[in-house]
Amino acid sequence: MDQRAQISVEYILLVAIILFVVLIFASVVINGNEENNVASAVQLGASNATANMVFTNTSQPPVKVTNVTMTNVINSTQVTVTIRFSGPISNPTPVFNSIANSLIATGYSNITQNSTALTLTTQSGSGIRHIYTITLG
């Protein structure tokens, strides 16, 4: 700086470049954080449901969640989440109900459910961010 309290162009460019890089990384981190939160809530809800089914239904053999797979098409809002179990699930409705409760507890509210899938729509400031279709595999 000189004695008139003027900032040089180099400092302004440096701050602008740093701000630009931070904003780019922030958008990537926000999407990754949302996907991790959804995957964790889905896995927790499915695990709780299978534990409750085994305790309340003696004919249901023990089942655990083996993995949660997310498939995302690049530059698309559609994300497919598939939950796989170690054995067959006799009634998927309690599993979907438990996943919905877990998503609601995590802070998501735009959830629709039918007999074969659960759909979660997340919003950003400019509209729909992702549409998650959650199915049992």
C-alpha positions in Angstrom: 0.0 0.0 0.0 1.1 3.5 -0.5 0.5 6.5 1.8 -2.9 7.3 0.5 -4.4 4.0 1.8 -4.9 2.6 -1.7 -4.7 -1.2 -2.2 -2.6 -2.4 -5.0 -4.2 -4.4 -7.9 -2.1 -7.4 -7.0 -3.7 -7.7 -3.5 -7.2 -7.4 -5.0 -6.5 -10.1 -7.6 -5.0 -12.4 -4.9 -8.1 -12.1 -2.7 -10.4 -12.6 -5.7 -8.6 -15.8 -6.7 -8.6 -17.2 -3.2 -12.4 -16.4 -2.9 -13.1 -18.0 -6.2 -11.2 -21.2 -5.2 -13.0 -21.3 -1.8 -16.4 -21.0 -3.5 -15.7 -23.8 -6.0 -14.6 -26.2 -3.2 -17.6 -25.2 -1.0 -20.1 -26.3 -3.7 -18.3 -29.7 -4.0 -18.2 -30.2 -0.2 -21.9 -29.3 0.2 -22.9 -32.0 -2.3 -20.6 -34.6 -0.8 -21.8 -33.8 2.7 -25.5 -34.1 1.7 -24.9 -37.5 0.1 -23.0 -38.7 3.2 -25.8 -37.6 5.4 -28.4 -39.3 3.3 -26.4 -42.5 3.1 -25.9 -42.6 6.8 -29.5 -41.9 7.6 -30.6 -44.6 5.2 -28.3 -47.2 6.6 -29.2 -46.4 10.2 -32.9 -46.6 9.4 -32.6 -49.9 7.6 -30.5 -51.4 10.4 -33.0 -50.3 13.1 -35.9 -51.8 11.0 -34.2 -55.1 10.6 -33.4 -55.3 14.3 -37.0 -54.5 15.2 -38.3 -57.1 12.7 -36.2 -59.8 14.2 -37.2 -58.9 17.8 -41.0 -58.6 17.0 -41.3 -61.4 14.5 -39.8 -64.7 15.6 -40.2 -66.2 12.1 -37.9 -63.6 10.6 -34.3 -64.9 10.5 -31.6 -62.4 11.5 -30.8 -60.0 8.7 -28.3 -57.2 8.6 -27.5 -54.4 6.1 -24.6 -55.4 4.0 -24.1 -52.3 2.0 -25.7 -49.0 0.7 -24.9 -48.1 -2.9 -25.4 -44.7 -4.4 -25.5 -44.3 -8.2 -25.3 -40.7 -9.4 -25.3 -39.7 -13.1 -22.9 -36.8 -13.6 -24.6 -33.5 -14.0 -27.9 -35.0 -13.0 -30.1 -34.5 -10.0 -31.2 -38.2 -9.9 -29.4 -40.3 -7.4 -30.4 -44.0 -6.8 -29.7 -45.5 -3.4 -29.9 -49.3 -3.1 -29.8 -51.1 0.2 -28.6 -54.7 0.3 -29.3 -57.2 3.1 -27.7 -60.4 4.2 -31.0 -62.2 3.7 -34.6 -61.8 2.4 -36.9 -59.2 4.0 -40.4 -60.5 4.5 -42.1 -57.1 4.6 -40.4 -54.0 3.2 -42.9 -51.5 4.6 -41.4 -51.3 8.1 -38.0 -50.8 6.5 -39.2 -47.9 4.4 -41.0 -46.4 7.5 -37.8 -46.6 9.6 -35.7 -45.1 6.8 -38.2 -42.2 6.5 -38.1 -41.7 10.2 -34.3 -41.6 10.2 -34.3 -39.1 7.3 -36.8 -36.9 9.1 -34.6 -37.1 12.3 -31.6 -36.0 10.1 -33.5 -32.9 9.0 -35.0 -33.9 5.6 -38.7 -33.4 5.1 -39.7 -33.8 1.4 -40.2 -37.6 1.5 -42.7 -39.7 -0.5 -43.1 -43.4 -0.1 -44.8 -46.2 -2.0 -44.5 -50.0 -1.7 -41.3 -50.4 -3.7 -39.3 -47.2 -3.1 -38.8 -44.1 -1.0 -38.1 -40.7 -2.7 -36.3 -37.9 -1.0 -36.1 -34.5 -2.7 -33.5 -32.0 -1.4 -33.6 -28.3 -2.2 -31.0 -25.6 -2.7 -31.4 -21.9 -2.9 -32.0 -22.1 -6.7 -34.3 -25.2 -6.8 -34.0 -29.0 -6.6 -30.5 -30.2 -5.7 -31.0 -34.0 -5.7 -33.8 -36.5 -6.0 -32.9 -39.7 -4.1 -34.7 -42.9 -5.1 -34.2 -45.4 -2.3 -34.9 -49.1 -3.0 -34.2 -52.4 -1.4 -31.9 -54.8 -3.3 
